[in-house]
Amino acid sequence: MVIVDSHCDTITKIMETNSNLYENKHHVDIQRLKKYKNFVQFFAAFTDKCLYPNTLKRALEIIDVFYKEVERYKDHITLCCNYSEIKRAFKEEKIAAVLSIEGGEALQGDVGMLRIFYRLGVRSLCLTWNYRNEIADGVLESETGGGLTSFGKEVIKEMNSLGMLIDLSHISEKGFWDVMELSQKPVIASHSNAKKICQHIRNLSDEQIMAIKNNGGVIGINLCAEFISDKDASLKDVIKHIEYIGDLTGFDHIGLGADFDGVDFLPEGINGVEDIYKIADELLKLNYSNEDVEKFLGKNFLRVIREVL
Protein backbone atom coordinates (compact mmCIF):
# COMPACT_ATOMS: atom_id res chain seq x y z
CA MET A 1 0.00 0.00 0.00
CA VAL A 2 1.27 3.48 -0.94
CA ILE A 3 0.59 6.61 1.14
CA VAL A 4 0.96 10.07 -0.36
CA ASP A 5 0.56 13.17 1.79
CA SER A 6 0.48 16.12 -0.59
CA HIS A 7 1.21 18.88 1.93
CA CYS A 8 3.08 19.48 5.18
CA ASP A 9 4.99 22.44 6.63
CA THR A 10 7.43 20.36 8.65
CA ILE A 11 10.64 21.73 7.11
CA THR A 12 9.52 25.27 7.92
CA LYS A 13 8.76 24.18 11.49
CA ILE A 14 12.17 22.50 11.80
CA MET A 15 13.90 25.66 10.59
CA GLU A 16 11.99 27.86 13.02
CA THR A 17 12.54 25.61 16.04
CA ASN A 18 16.09 24.44 15.25
CA SER A 19 14.94 20.81 15.45
CA ASN A 20 15.56 17.93 13.05
CA LEU A 21 13.65 15.72 10.63
CA TYR A 22 14.61 12.36 12.12
CA GLU A 23 12.90 12.77 15.49
CA ASN A 24 10.98 15.77 16.78
CA LYS A 25 7.87 16.86 18.68
CA HIS A 26 6.10 18.14 15.56
CA HIS A 27 3.53 16.31 13.43
CA VAL A 28 5.98 14.59 11.07
CA ASP A 29 9.38 12.97 11.44
CA ILE A 30 11.30 10.16 9.78
CA GLN A 31 10.86 7.73 12.67
CA ARG A 32 7.09 7.90 12.36
CA LEU A 33 7.06 7.96 8.55
CA LYS A 34 9.17 4.79 8.50
CA LYS A 35 6.43 2.91 10.35
CA TYR A 36 4.61 2.88 7.02
CA LYS A 37 5.90 1.24 3.88
CA ASN A 38 6.00 3.21 0.60
CA PHE A 39 5.41 6.75 1.88
CA VAL A 40 5.52 9.85 -0.32
CA GLN A 41 5.68 13.09 1.68
CA PHE A 42 5.41 16.50 0.05
CA PHE A 43 7.43 19.12 1.95
CA ALA A 44 6.40 22.75 1.39
CA ALA A 45 8.52 25.88 1.54
CA PHE A 46 5.99 28.39 2.91
CA THR A 47 6.30 32.02 1.83
CA ASP A 48 4.05 34.96 2.69
CA LYS A 49 5.11 38.48 1.69
CA CYS A 50 3.16 39.96 4.60
CA LEU A 51 5.48 38.14 7.02
CA TYR A 52 8.62 37.78 4.89
CA PRO A 53 9.17 40.67 2.44
CA ASN A 54 12.03 38.87 0.66
CA THR A 55 10.00 35.84 -0.35
CA LEU A 56 12.63 34.47 -2.72
CA LYS A 57 15.23 34.42 0.06
CA ARG A 58 12.69 32.87 2.43
CA ALA A 59 11.91 30.02 0.01
CA LEU A 60 15.59 29.36 -0.64
CA GLU A 61 16.35 29.27 3.10
CA ILE A 62 13.69 26.59 3.63
CA ILE A 63 14.86 24.59 0.61
CA ASP A 64 18.41 24.75 1.98
CA VAL A 65 17.21 23.25 5.28
CA PHE A 66 15.32 20.58 3.33
CA TYR A 67 18.48 19.56 1.45
CA LYS A 68 20.57 19.53 4.63
CA GLU A 69 18.06 17.27 6.39
CA VAL A 70 17.70 14.91 3.43
CA GLU A 71 21.48 14.62 3.12
CA ARG A 72 21.85 14.13 6.86
CA TYR A 73 19.36 11.25 6.85
CA LYS A 74 19.98 9.95 3.33
CA ASP A 75 19.77 6.33 4.48
CA HIS A 76 16.08 6.91 5.25
CA ILE A 77 14.78 9.58 2.88
CA THR A 78 15.49 10.82 -0.64
CA LEU A 79 14.33 13.67 -2.89
CA CYS A 80 12.15 12.43 -5.75
CA CYS A 81 11.37 14.51 -8.84
CA ASN A 82 9.25 12.02 -10.80
CA TYR A 83 7.40 8.73 -10.62
CA SER A 84 10.44 6.59 -11.48
CA GLU A 85 12.43 8.10 -8.62
CA ILE A 86 9.55 7.43 -6.24
CA LYS A 87 9.50 3.79 -7.30
CA ARG A 88 13.26 3.61 -6.77
CA ALA A 89 12.86 5.07 -3.27
CA PHE A 90 10.32 2.38 -2.44
CA LYS A 91 12.68 -0.33 -3.69
CA GLU A 92 15.42 1.09 -1.46
CA GLU A 93 12.95 1.25 1.46
CA LYS A 94 13.30 5.02 1.74
CA ILE A 95 10.75 7.77 2.23
CA ALA A 96 10.08 9.56 -1.05
CA ALA A 97 10.27 13.33 -0.47
CA VAL A 98 8.70 15.73 -2.98
CA LEU A 99 9.61 19.41 -2.73
CA SER A 100 6.92 22.09 -3.12
CA ILE A 101 6.47 25.82 -2.60
CA GLU A 102 3.41 27.32 -0.91
CA GLY A 103 3.03 30.86 -2.22
CA GLY A 104 3.89 31.96 -5.75
CA GLU A 105 5.24 35.27 -4.40
CA ALA A 106 8.52 33.35 -4.10
CA LEU A 107 8.91 33.88 -7.86
CA GLN A 108 8.88 37.66 -7.35
CA GLY A 109 7.19 38.19 -10.71
CA ASP A 110 9.91 36.43 -12.70
CA VAL A 111 9.12 33.20 -14.56
CA GLY A 112 12.85 32.56 -14.69
CA MET A 113 12.69 31.92 -10.94
CA LEU A 114 10.16 29.14 -11.63
CA ARG A 115 12.73 27.44 -13.86
CA ILE A 116 15.42 27.89 -11.21
CA PHE A 117 13.19 26.32 -8.56
CA TYR A 118 12.48 23.45 -10.96
CA ARG A 119 16.24 22.86 -11.29
CA LEU A 120 16.43 22.84 -7.47
CA GLY A 121 13.95 19.96 -7.44
CA VAL A 122 10.67 21.80 -6.78
CA ARG A 123 7.84 19.92 -8.47
CA SER A 124 4.71 21.57 -7.08
CA LEU A 125 3.71 25.22 -6.65
CA CYS A 126 0.73 26.42 -4.63
CA LEU A 127 0.05 29.53 -6.71
CA THR A 128 -1.03 31.78 -3.83
CA TRP A 129 -1.32 31.73 -0.11
CA ASN A 130 -4.34 33.63 1.25
CA TYR A 131 -3.47 37.02 -0.21
CA ARG A 132 -2.73 38.65 -3.56
CA ASN A 133 0.59 38.11 -5.26
CA GLU A 134 1.95 38.60 -8.78
CA ILE A 135 0.20 35.42 -10.00
CA ALA A 136 -3.36 35.86 -8.69
CA ASP A 137 -5.55 36.85 -5.76
CA GLY A 138 -5.65 34.57 -2.74
CA VAL A 139 -8.86 33.29 -1.23
CA LEU A 140 -9.03 36.05 1.41
CA GLU A 141 -9.17 38.68 -1.34
CA SER A 142 -11.93 37.03 -3.37
CA GLU A 143 -14.17 40.08 -2.95
CA THR A 144 -12.02 41.91 -5.50
CA GLY A 145 -12.97 39.40 -8.18
CA GLY A 146 -9.31 39.12 -9.19
CA GLY A 147 -8.10 36.02 -11.01
CA LEU A 148 -4.89 35.19 -12.85
CA THR A 149 -2.73 38.11 -13.92
CA SER A 150 -0.90 38.12 -17.24
CA PHE A 151 2.14 36.91 -15.34
CA GLY A 152 0.02 34.22 -13.71
CA LYS A 153 -1.05 32.91 -17.10
CA GLU A 154 2.59 32.76 -18.16
CA VAL A 155 3.37 30.75 -15.01
CA ILE A 156 0.59 28.23 -15.75
CA LYS A 157 1.84 27.67 -19.28
CA GLU A 158 5.44 27.27 -18.08
CA MET A 159 4.43 24.83 -15.33
CA ASN A 160 2.59 22.72 -17.91
CA SER A 161 5.66 22.82 -20.13
CA LEU A 162 8.14 21.95 -17.37
CA GLY A 163 5.97 19.25 -15.83
CA MET A 164 5.05 20.74 -12.46
CA LEU A 165 1.97 20.22 -10.32
CA ILE A 166 -0.30 23.27 -10.22
CA ASP A 167 -1.74 23.52 -6.71
CA LEU A 168 -5.02 25.43 -6.34
CA SER A 169 -5.37 25.40 -2.57
CA HIS A 170 -5.60 28.99 -1.23
CA ILE A 171 -6.40 30.65 -4.59
CA SER A 172 -9.40 32.95 -5.17
CA GLU A 173 -12.41 31.46 -6.94
CA LYS A 174 -11.84 33.59 -10.06
CA GLY A 175 -8.22 32.49 -10.12
CA PHE A 176 -9.32 28.88 -9.75
CA TRP A 177 -11.56 29.08 -12.81
CA ASP A 178 -8.89 30.90 -14.82
CA VAL A 179 -6.45 28.06 -14.14
CA MET A 180 -9.01 25.40 -15.00
CA GLU A 181 -9.60 27.06 -18.35
CA LEU A 182 -5.89 27.41 -19.12
CA SER A 183 -4.14 24.30 -17.77
CA GLN A 184 -3.58 21.46 -20.21
CA LYS A 185 -2.68 19.01 -17.45
CA PRO A 186 -4.34 17.72 -14.25
CA VAL A 187 -4.18 20.04 -11.26
CA ILE A 188 -4.30 19.39 -7.53
CA ALA A 189 -5.83 21.11 -4.53
CA SER A 190 -3.22 19.76 -2.15
CA HIS A 191 -4.97 20.60 1.12
CA SER A 192 -8.64 21.59 0.75
CA ASN A 193 -11.99 20.20 1.92
CA ALA A 194 -15.68 20.33 0.96
CA LYS A 195 -17.48 23.62 1.57
CA LYS A 196 -20.86 21.86 1.69
CA ILE A 197 -19.70 20.04 4.84
CA CYS A 198 -17.85 22.97 6.45
CA GLN A 199 -18.44 26.54 5.28
CA HIS A 200 -14.85 27.70 5.62
CA ILE A 201 -13.64 30.07 2.91
CA ARG A 202 -10.67 27.78 2.24
CA ASN A 203 -12.89 24.86 1.28
CA LEU A 204 -14.09 24.00 -2.23
CA SER A 205 -17.58 24.35 -3.67
CA ASP A 206 -19.26 21.43 -5.42
CA GLU A 207 -18.60 23.13 -8.74
CA GLN A 208 -14.88 23.40 -8.00
CA ILE A 209 -14.73 19.79 -6.84
CA MET A 210 -16.39 18.61 -10.05
CA ALA A 211 -14.07 20.78 -12.16
CA ILE A 212 -11.04 19.08 -10.60
CA LYS A 213 -12.63 15.71 -11.34
CA ASN A 214 -13.27 16.66 -14.97
CA ASN A 215 -9.68 17.91 -15.23
CA GLY A 216 -8.37 14.56 -13.96
CA GLY A 217 -6.92 16.09 -10.82
CA VAL A 218 -6.98 15.22 -7.12
CA ILE A 219 -8.12 16.95 -3.92
CA GLY A 220 -6.11 16.34 -0.74
CA ILE A 221 -8.19 16.22 2.44
CA ASN A 222 -6.89 18.78 4.94
CA LEU A 223 -6.73 17.78 8.62
CA CYS A 224 -6.90 21.36 9.93
CA ALA A 225 -9.71 21.19 12.49
CA GLU A 226 -11.35 24.47 11.45
CA PHE A 227 -11.57 23.31 7.83
CA ILE A 228 -13.27 20.09 8.94
CA SER A 229 -16.04 21.23 11.28
CA ASP A 230 -17.55 24.36 12.80
CA LYS A 231 -17.46 22.54 16.15
CA ASP A 232 -14.81 20.31 17.71
CA ALA A 233 -13.53 18.18 14.84
CA SER A 234 -13.33 14.40 15.11
CA LEU A 235 -12.20 11.53 12.92
CA LYS A 236 -15.83 11.01 11.91
CA ASP A 237 -15.91 14.59 10.62
CA VAL A 238 -12.84 13.86 8.47
CA ILE A 239 -14.70 10.87 7.03
CA LYS A 240 -17.68 13.11 6.17
CA HIS A 241 -15.49 15.16 3.82
CA ILE A 242 -14.01 12.04 2.23
CA GLU A 243 -17.44 10.50 1.73
CA TYR A 244 -18.96 13.68 0.38
CA ILE A 245 -16.25 14.26 -2.21
CA GLY A 246 -16.16 10.55 -2.99
CA ASP A 247 -19.90 10.56 -3.63
CA LEU A 248 -19.53 13.53 -6.00
CA THR A 249 -16.51 12.39 -7.96
CA GLY A 250 -16.00 8.73 -7.21
CA PHE A 251 -12.84 7.67 -5.36
CA ASP A 252 -10.47 8.51 -8.23
CA HIS A 253 -10.05 12.19 -7.32
CA ILE A 254 -9.53 12.29 -3.58
CA GLY A 255 -6.41 11.88 -1.47
CA LEU A 256 -4.63 13.08 1.65
CA GLY A 257 -3.21 16.58 2.13
CA ALA A 258 -2.88 16.67 5.90
CA ASP A 259 -1.27 20.12 6.35
CA PHE A 260 0.74 18.70 9.24
CA ASP A 261 2.86 21.29 11.07
CA GLY A 262 0.95 24.05 9.28
CA VAL A 263 -2.09 23.97 11.56
CA ASP A 264 -2.69 24.73 15.22
CA PHE A 265 -5.38 22.12 15.83
CA LEU A 266 -5.98 18.63 14.42
CA PRO A 267 -9.15 16.56 14.82
CA GLU A 268 -9.51 14.55 18.01
CA GLY A 269 -7.58 11.30 17.76
CA ILE A 270 -5.13 12.58 15.14
CA ASN A 271 -1.83 13.72 16.66
CA GLY A 272 0.42 13.48 13.64
CA VAL A 273 1.47 11.26 10.77
CA GLU A 274 1.47 8.23 13.06
CA ASP A 275 -2.34 8.33 13.12
CA ILE A 276 -3.06 8.30 9.38
CA TYR A 277 -3.85 4.60 9.62
CA LYS A 278 -6.94 5.50 11.68
CA ILE A 279 -8.54 7.16 8.65
CA ALA A 280 -7.99 4.03 6.56
CA ASP A 281 -9.32 1.80 9.34
CA GLU A 282 -12.46 3.92 9.68
CA LEU A 283 -13.14 3.74 5.93
CA LEU A 284 -12.72 -0.05 5.97
CA LYS A 285 -15.13 -0.30 8.93
CA LEU A 286 -17.66 1.54 6.78
CA ASN A 287 -17.26 -1.17 4.13
CA TYR A 288 -15.30 0.85 1.62
CA SER A 289 -13.31 -1.49 -0.56
CA ASN A 290 -9.57 -1.99 -0.20
CA GLU A 291 -9.24 -0.54 -3.70
CA ASP A 292 -11.02 2.70 -2.75
CA VAL A 293 -9.01 3.06 0.44
CA GLU A 294 -5.77 2.53 -1.49
CA LYS A 295 -6.82 5.16 -4.03
CA PHE A 296 -7.45 7.66 -1.24
CA LEU A 297 -4.23 6.89 0.61
CA GLY A 298 -1.96 7.32 -2.36
CA LYS A 299 -2.81 5.77 -5.71
CA ASN A 300 -4.74 8.80 -6.96
CA PHE A 301 -1.91 11.24 -6.26
CA LEU A 302 0.58 8.76 -7.71
CA ARG A 303 -1.45 8.69 -10.92
CA VAL A 304 -1.28 12.48 -11.28
CA ILE A 305 2.41 12.52 -10.36
CA ARG A 306 3.08 9.96 -13.07
CA GLU A 307 1.12 11.93 -15.64
CA VAL A 308 2.37 15.44 -14.84
CA LEU A 309 5.94 14.98 -13.63
N, C-alpha and C positions, 0 to 999 in steps of 0.2 A: 504494500500500500504506500502511495506517495502522498506527502502533505506539502502543500504550498501555502505559505502565508505571504500575501502580497504587500504587506506594509507593517513596518515597525520603526520606532524612533530610538532604538537601543544604542546605536553608535553615538548619536547626539547626547544621550543620557550619560554614556560612558565618558565622553569628552568633558561634560559639565561637572561630573562628580569624581573625575580622576580614578575611575574604577576600571575593570577589565572585562573582556568578553567571555573568558573561560568560566568564571564563577563570580556572581554578583548578587545584590539584593533587588535587582530590577525585575522586569517581567520576562526577560529572555537572556539566557546564557548558553554556552556550548554544552555544559554538563547536562542541562535539561533537554536541549535539542537532541543530544545523542541518545536519549532514551527512546526516540523514535527512529525508525529506519527510513531512509530516503526522504529527507527533509530539505525543502527549498525555502530559504528565508530571504525575503527582500529587505534590504537595509536602506533607509531613506536618509539623505542629507537634507535637513529641514532649514529653509531660509525664509525669512520674513523681513522685508525692508523697514517695517515699523520698528522692529527690535534691533536689526543688524543692517545699518545703512550700506555697508560694503558687502552685498550679498554674494558676489563672486568669491571674495576672500573667505566668507563664512562657509560656503559650500566646499571649497577646496580644503579648508581646515578639517571639516568632518570627513571628507574622503581620505585625507592623509591619515587620520586616526583609524579609519576602516582598514586601510592597507597595512598599517602597523600591527593591528590586531590579527588580521588574517595571516600575515607573515609569522607573527609570534606563535600562533596556534595552527600552523599549516598542516600538522598531522591530523587535524580534526575538521578543518573547514577550508574551502577554496572558492575563489571568485569564479563565477560562471557567466559567460556572455552569450550563450546560445544553448539550444536543446542538447546538442552532442556533448558539450562540456558538463551539463547537468547529469547526463547518463554516465559519463566518466566518473564524476564525483560519487555517484551511487555505487559504482563498481569498486571504487577505492574506499567505500564506507566513510565518506566525508560529507559534511553538511555542504549543500550547494548554496552559496551566497550570491544574490543578485543585487547590484548597486542601482539605486534610484535617487532622484532629487525631488523634493517636495517644495515647489515654488519656483515657477519659471523666471522670477526676477533674478535668479542666479545668472541668467544669460546676459543681463544688463543690456537688452535690446540689440544684441549682436548674434546673428545666427552662427557665426564662426565659433562662438563659445559652445554652442550645441555640439559642433563637430569635435571640439577639443574634449568636452565631457565624454563623448562617445569613445574617443581614443583612450580615455582614462578608465573605460569599462562601464560607464553609466548606460543602462539599457531601458530605463523607464523615467519619464518626466511627468510629474503632476503639474499641469500647466499653471495653476494658480494655487495660492493658499486662499485665505478668506477674503483678501482685498485685491484691489486693482493692481495690475502690473503691466509691463509692456506688451504682454500677450493677450490679455483679456481681463474682464472684471471677475472678481471672486464672488462667492455666493452671498457675502454680507453686503455687497454693493449692487445687488440685483435690481434695486429700485431705479437705477439709472438706465436700465435697459441695454447696457453695454455688452457686446459680444466680443468676438475675435477682432483684433486690430489688423491692419495690413501686415505688420510684423508677425502677429500671431498666425496668420494664414501661411506666411512663409515658413514658420516653424513647423506647422502641421505637415506641409509638403516635404520638408527636409527630414522630419522624423519618419515619414512613410518611406522615403528614399533610403535612409540609413538602415532602417529596420529597428525602430525603437517603439516601445509601448507608450501610447498616448493615454495618460491617466486623467480621467474627468472628475475625480473626487475634488470637491471644493470650488469648482468653477460655477459661474452664474448660469442661469437657465438659458439665456440667449447665447452665451458662449458655448454651452453644451450643444445646442442645435446647430450652431455654425460648424462645430467640429464634425458632427454627424453627417452633415452635408458634404464636407470637404474630404474627410479621411477615406482613403482607398483600402485601408486595412482594419481589422478588428481593434476595438479600443477596450480599455478596462476602466472601471470605477473601483479603484483598489481598496477603498475603505468607506463604503456607503451602504445605507440601509433603506428600508421601504417607508416612504412618507405616509402611506395609508395606515401603517401600524403605529408609527410614532411621528408626530407632526413637527419634527425638528427641521430647520431650514437646510441642514446638511444632507438630509435624506432625499431619495429620488422618488419622483412621481411615477405613476403607472406608465405614463407615456414615455418617460425616460427609460424606465426598465425595459419596456418593449422595444424601444429603439436600439438599445444595447443588444438585445436578443437578435433583432433583425440584422444588425451589423456583424454578428458572430462573436461578440465580445463577452466579457465576464464581469460580474459584480462581486466584490469581496465584502462579506459581512463584517461590519465593524463591531467590536466588543466594547466600545465606549458606552457606559451605562446610560448617559443622557440621550444617545442616539437610538437606544433600544426601547426605552419606556419612559413615560412621564412620571412614573412612580419608581419605587425601588426595583431595579432590574434584576431578573433572575435568569437561570438557564432556560427555563420555559419561555421566557420572553425572547431570547435569542432564537429559539426554535420557531417562534411565530414569524419572524422575519424570513427565515429560511423557507418555511412552508409557503408563506405568501408569495415570495418571488418564484419559488419552485412551481407553484400552481399557475402563475402567469406565464412563465417561460419554459417550463420543463426544467429538469435538473442539469441541463447542458450549459447553463449560463450563470451559475452561482458558485461562489467559492468562499475562501476565508481571507479576510483582510483585517486582522485583529486590532491594529493600531496600538500594539503593546508598547509601553514606555512613552507613548504620546498622549495618554489619557490619565486623568486623576482617579477615576473610579471605574472598576470593572463590575460586571454582574456578579451577584452572590454565587459563590462556588467556583468562580474562575479567578485564580490568583496570578496566573502567568501561563507561559507556553506549556508547562507541565500538565495543564488541565484541558488541553484541546481534546483529548480522548473522550472527555465527558460529553461533548457535543455529538461526536460520532455514536457513542453508546446510547444517547437519548434518541437519536434518529432511528437506530436499529430497534430500540424498544417500541417505537411507533410503527414498526413494520415497514420502514423504508428498506429497499433492497440494498444489498452490499454494493451493487453497481452504482446506485444513486449516491450512496454515502462516499464511495471512492471518487466519484465525479466532484462532489462538493469539496472533499478534503484536498484534492490536488489535480485530478485528471483534466478538469476544465481549464485551469490556468496553464497546465502543461501544454494543452492543445494550442492555446493562443501563443504561448512562448515559441512553440515549434513553428507556427505559421508566420509570426511577425519577426522574430529574431533570427 
